Amino acid sequence: MARSLSQMMLKRFAAYPLAPSSAITSRSIHQGEVWYSTSVPSDPDTHEDFRPTSKLESSGLSLENIVEQDVKENPVMIYMKGVPDLPRCGFSSLAVRVLKEYNAPISARNILEDPELKNAVKAFSHWPTFPQIFINGEFIGGSDIILNMHQSGELKEKLKSIVNNQGKEE
């Protein structure tokens, strides 16, 4: 019943033609009778409070410098889809769960909020996939590598100094 109701609603909405708009500039995906757009319209009539912004760009640093600074200043830095408390993909979730096993302080940036940040991180690490984990300024890899290091005991050794330093600060 619920499925047929939702299909009926989708068909009704699909009956309305899409308004022609030059604001939709990136990809559109057609699935059945519904179109999904992957862009946010940059309508000049939209109030500035509701326009998308990049918090990173307003800091005055280039994205490359921000990534470099993140990696240097944070003992455990993860660029992921979502945030540690609410990962948005299974690989990011796995990486966070493994890192939390050691009670190490995790710093993170959500790459879904800024496509340019995602590209800057890829360029910095020369690695195409996410999550990307850096420990003590060194690029480690993704969730699969962190999991293998956890299983072999290598991750415990790599995080030992970070966890010990955190205990002394408290």
HULINSUL-V121833 format. One record per pair of residues at least 12 apart in sequence whose ideal C-beta (glycine too) atoms are under 6 Angstrom apart, sorted by sequence separation. I is the first residue (numbers start at 1). J is the second residue. D is the distance in whole Angstrom. If there is no record, write none. Layout:
# HULINSUL-V121833
[[I & J & D] [I & J & D]]
This chain:
# HULINSUL-V121833
[[26 & 38 & 5] [40 & 52 & 5] [80 & 92 & 4] [84 & 96 & 5] [131 & 143 & 6] [24 & 37 & 5] [26 & 39 & 4] [129 & 142 & 6] [133 & 146 & 6] [25 & 39 & 6] [125 & 139 & 5] [24 & 39 & 6] [18 & 35 & 6] [23 & 41 & 4] [14 & 33 & 3] [111 & 130 & 6] [14 & 34 & 6] [23 & 43 & 6] [84 & 106 & 5] [135 & 158 & 5] [10 & 34 & 6] [84 & 108 & 5] [83 & 108 & 6] [83 & 110 & 5] [76 & 104 & 5] [80 & 108 & 6] [82 & 110 & 6] [76 & 106 & 5] [77 & 107 & 5] [78 & 108 & 5] [79 & 109 & 5] [81 & 112 & 5] [79 & 111 & 5] [74 & 107 & 4] [95 & 131 & 5] [92 & 131 & 5] [79 & 121 & 5] [95 & 143 & 4] [98 & 146 & 5] [81 & 130 & 6] [94 & 143 & 4] [98 & 147 & 6] [80 & 131 & 4] [95 & 146 & 5] [91 & 143 & 4] [98 & 150 & 5] [63 & 116 & 6] [67 & 120 & 5] [78 & 131 & 5] [79 & 132 & 5] [63 & 117 & 6] [67 & 121 & 6] [78 & 133 & 5] [104 & 159 & 5] [64 & 120 & 5] [63 & 120 & 4] [67 & 124 & 5] [77 & 134 & 4] [102 & 159 & 5] [56 & 114 & 6] [104 & 162 & 5] [76 & 135 & 6] [104 & 163 & 5] [54 & 114 & 5] [56 & 117 & 6] [75 & 136 & 6] [102 & 163 & 6] [105 & 166 & 6] [71 & 134 & 5] [72 & 137 & 6] [71 & 137 & 6] [75 & 162 & 4]]
